[in-house]
Amino acid sequence: MKKALIITWERFQDHELVFPYYSLKENGFEVTLMANKVGRIYGDMGCHMPCDVTTDIFLDEDTRKFYLKNYDVVLIPGGVKSLEKLRQEKGVLKFIQEWNAANKTIFSICNGAQLLISAGILKGRTISGYYSIDVDIENAGATYSRGPVVVDGNIISTPHYDFMGEWMRTCVEVHEQRSYNPETII
């Protein structure tokens, strides 16, 4: 079975977690939700989602390797408050760096791009993110695009939840195309 890991924090942007979570399930993915605590986590608008595992497990190298080997995609939803906290998690940043180095698929929406900025993986890339972080994306060495869906290698990004339907369709299609030639994780 295909496996997706969603990495977020409390105060996530509700639309940007709920829709992709169920969209991935509908497309045959087993979905693991990772955040700052196990159990119910709440978005900015009060929606709650079931968190399976905490981000602090990524401080352990063997655990990062396990997720690298056993998961197919990482999805990073937005939410200004959640990304303020998430991008300070050193283990998560290390995991995103390793995931990207392995050329594995990343889905990013809105302020989710801030995690990619903090992980230092955007230099020379073209990416979308929320309109107010365009300068941050450019300062990270990337080209900012306002396109509704931007595909640059292993990263599929969108600036806003207005484009989630098109973005998720593209994410699944690109992942399916990429999965015919998977990278070997050592």
Secondary structure per residue as TSV (DSSP state, phi and psi in degrees):
chain	resnum	aa	ss	phi	psi
A	1	M	-	360.0	142.7
A	2	K	E	-70.0	143.4
A	3	K	E	-125.5	134.1
A	4	A	E	-120.6	139.9
A	5	L	E	-114.8	122.4
A	6	I	E	-103.6	124.3
A	7	I	E	-112.3	123.7
A	8	T	-	-152.0	-163.5
A	9	W	-	-152.3	162.4
A	10	E	T	-57.4	155.1
A	11	R	T	75.2	24.4
A	12	F	-	-63.1	163.6
A	13	Q	-	-81.0	114.4
A	14	D	H	-51.1	-51.7
A	15	H	H	-57.4	-39.0
A	16	E	H	-79.2	-5.7
A	17	L	H	-108.1	-47.1
A	18	V	H	-63.5	-51.1
A	19	F	H	-61.0	-51.8
A	20	P	H	-62.5	-37.0
A	21	Y	H	-55.7	-51.9
A	22	Y	H	-76.5	-28.7
A	23	S	H	-64.6	-43.3
A	24	L	H	-62.0	-44.2
A	25	K	H	-60.8	-42.7
A	26	E	H	-61.8	-29.4
A	27	N	T	-94.1	19.0
A	28	G	T	87.0	14.1
A	29	F	E	-91.3	141.7
A	30	E	E	-84.6	126.3
A	31	V	E	-112.2	128.7
A	32	T	E	-111.4	128.6
A	33	L	E	-103.6	125.4
A	34	M	E	-117.2	132.9
A	35	A	E	-155.2	-159.8
A	36	N	S	-80.3	-12.5
A	37	K	S	-154.8	154.0
A	38	V	S	-84.1	146.2
A	39	G	E	105.4	-152.6
A	40	R	E	-72.9	130.0
A	41	I	E	-120.3	149.0
A	42	Y	E	-116.0	140.5
A	43	G	-	-86.3	176.2
A	44	D	T	-59.8	-29.9
A	45	M	T	-97.5	3.9
A	46	G	S	98.9	-4.9
A	47	C	-	-67.3	142.4
A	48	H	E	-116.8	150.5
A	49	M	E	-134.5	153.9
A	50	P	E	-86.4	113.1
A	51	C	E	-89.1	131.8
A	52	D	-	-92.5	-33.9
A	53	V	E	-151.9	155.1
A	54	T	E	-97.8	153.7
A	55	T	G	-66.1	-23.8
A	56	D	G	-65.1	-14.9
A	57	I	G	-65.7	-20.2
A	58	F	G	-76.5	-2.0
A	59	L	G	-70.9	-19.0
A	60	D	S	-94.2	123.9
A	61	E	H	-61.5	-40.7
A	62	D	H	-64.0	-36.7
A	63	T	H	-67.3	-42.4
A	64	R	H	-59.7	-42.7
A	65	K	H	-63.1	-39.2
A	66	F	H	-58.7	-48.4
A	67	Y	H	-67.1	-37.3
A	68	L	H	-60.6	-41.0
A	69	K	H	-77.5	-35.5
A	70	N	H	-104.1	-3.8
A	71	Y	-	-116.7	151.9
A	72	D	S	-100.8	-38.2
A	73	V	E	-138.2	153.0
A	74	V	E	-118.3	133.3
A	75	L	E	-118.9	132.2
A	76	I	E	-120.5	103.8
A	77	P	-	-76.1	166.0
A	78	G	-	-89.5	-165.8
A	79	G	-	124.6	109.3
A	80	V	H	-55.5	-49.3
A	81	K	H	-65.5	-39.5
A	82	S	H	-68.2	-39.0
A	83	L	H	-72.3	-27.3
A	84	E	H	-57.6	-38.1
A	85	K	H	-84.4	-47.6
A	86	L	H	-59.7	-39.6
A	87	R	T	-73.8	-2.8
A	88	Q	T	-94.2	-5.2
A	89	E	-	-81.4	104.3
A	90	K	H	-59.7	-39.5
A	91	G	H	-64.9	-38.9
A	92	V	H	-66.0	-43.5
A	93	L	H	-60.0	-43.6
A	94	K	H	-61.9	-42.9
A	95	F	H	-61.9	-44.8
A	96	I	H	-62.6	-39.9
A	97	Q	H	-61.5	-45.9
A	98	E	H	-67.1	-40.6
A	99	W	H	-61.0	-47.1
A	100	N	H	-65.6	-41.3
A	101	A	H	-61.3	-29.8
A	102	A	T	-82.8	0.5
A	103	N	T	62.3	34.6
A	104	K	-	-90.0	155.5
A	105	T	E	-73.0	133.1
A	106	I	E	-123.0	128.5
A	107	F	E	-107.5	124.7
A	108	S	E	-131.2	135.1
A	109	I	E	-129.1	137.3
A	110	C	G	57.5	-123.9
A	111	N	G	-74.8	-1.1
A	112	G	G	-58.0	-26.8
A	113	A	H	-60.4	-23.7
A	114	Q	H	-63.0	-32.7
A	115	L	H	-67.9	-38.2
A	116	L	H	-67.4	-36.4
A	117	I	H	-62.4	-51.0
A	118	S	H	-64.7	-29.3
A	119	A	H	-77.5	-11.7
A	120	G	T	71.2	36.1
A	121	I	-	-112.0	11.2
A	122	L	-	-100.5	-7.4
A	123	K	T	-55.2	126.6
A	124	G	T	80.0	4.1
A	125	R	-	-98.8	165.9
A	126	T	E	-114.5	127.5
A	127	I	E	-147.0	156.0
A	128	S	-	-110.8	160.1
A	129	G	-	-169.8	-179.9
A	130	Y	-	-58.5	144.1
A	131	Y	G	-54.4	-33.9
A	132	S	G	-76.0	-9.0
A	133	I	G	-108.4	17.4
A	134	D	H	-57.9	-41.9
A	135	V	H	-67.7	-37.5
A	136	D	H	-62.2	-42.3
A	137	I	H	-63.0	-45.2
A	138	E	H	-65.3	-39.7
A	139	N	H	-65.4	-21.2
A	140	A	T	-82.1	0.6
A	141	G	T	93.1	10.1
A	142	A	-	-103.5	166.2
A	143	T	E	-96.6	127.2
A	144	Y	E	-85.2	136.3
A	145	S	-	-125.2	136.6
A	146	R	-	-88.0	3.4
A	147	G	-	-56.2	150.3
A	148	P	S	-65.0	-31.9
A	149	V	S	-142.0	127.2
A	150	V	E	-121.9	124.8
A	151	V	E	-111.7	120.1
A	152	D	E	-132.6	96.8
A	153	G	T	61.3	-117.2
A	154	N	T	-88.8	-1.0
A	155	I	E	-110.8	124.4
A	156	I	E	-116.5	117.7
A	157	S	E	-127.8	159.5
A	158	T	E	-147.1	148.9
A	159	P	S	-82.1	-20.6
A	160	H	S	-159.9	154.8
A	161	Y	G	-68.2	-11.1
A	162	D	G	-58.8	-24.0
A	163	F	G	-107.7	16.2
A	164	M	H	-61.3	-38.7
A	165	G	H	-60.4	-52.1
A	166	E	H	-63.1	-41.4
A	167	W	H	-62.0	-49.2
A	168	M	H	-65.5	-38.6
A	169	R	H	-59.3	-45.7
A	170	T	H	-65.2	-42.0
A	171	C	H	-56.1	-49.6
A	172	V	H	-65.6	-43.5
A	173	E	H	-61.9	-47.2
A	174	V	H	-64.1	-42.9
A	175	H	H	-60.1	-44.0
A	176	E	H	-60.8	-41.7
A	177	Q	H	-64.5	-43.1
A	178	R	H	-69.7	-30.7
A	179	S	H	-72.8	-13.0
A	180	Y	T	-70.7	-19.6
A	181	N	S	-131.7	65.1
A	182	P	-	-68.5	148.7
A	183	E	-	-79.4	149.2
A	184	T	-	-89.1	128.1
A	185	I	-	-97.9	124.8
A	186	I	-	-108.7	360.0
